[in-house]
Amino acid sequence: MTGIFYDTEELDMILQENEDGTMTFDRAWMIEQLRQRDCRVIFTKANGEERDMVCTLREDVIPASSSDNNTEPKTKGYSDSAIRVIDVNKGEWRSFRVDSVVSFS
């Protein structure tokens, strides 16, 4: 079996507990991973449908006329609760809510 394994300290950085006791992936950690590689994100859309998307924030994929606005609070497209990414298959900007992520790999 192959895969990525994390120890307890690393999991504390990756997962965070919400006020209601549920766990979500850490926004900053996901952004860091997306800037390094293509990632597969499975999330629940606002209409309840599940979406499976391969996406990235690698500089070589982001169009020259755009920028990654995920860490600059005063920029267009920034949201504490969502991450704006390039959908690798469509070559277009998409976003997903951090609290809707079911799987991140």
TAPELIN-V729277 format. One line per field, one symbol per residue. ss: DSSP state (2 for helix, 1 for strand, 0 for the rest). phi: phi as a letter, one per 20 degrees, with the letter a starting at -180 (. if undefined). Layout:
ss: ???
phi: ???
This chain:
ss: 000000022222221110000011102222222222001111110000011111110000000000000000000000000111111000011111122211110
phi: .drddcegffffeedceegenfdcffgffffgfffebfcdddbefgenfecdcebbcfgfdfggecbedecdgeefnfbfdccecefffemcfbbbfgfdfebcb
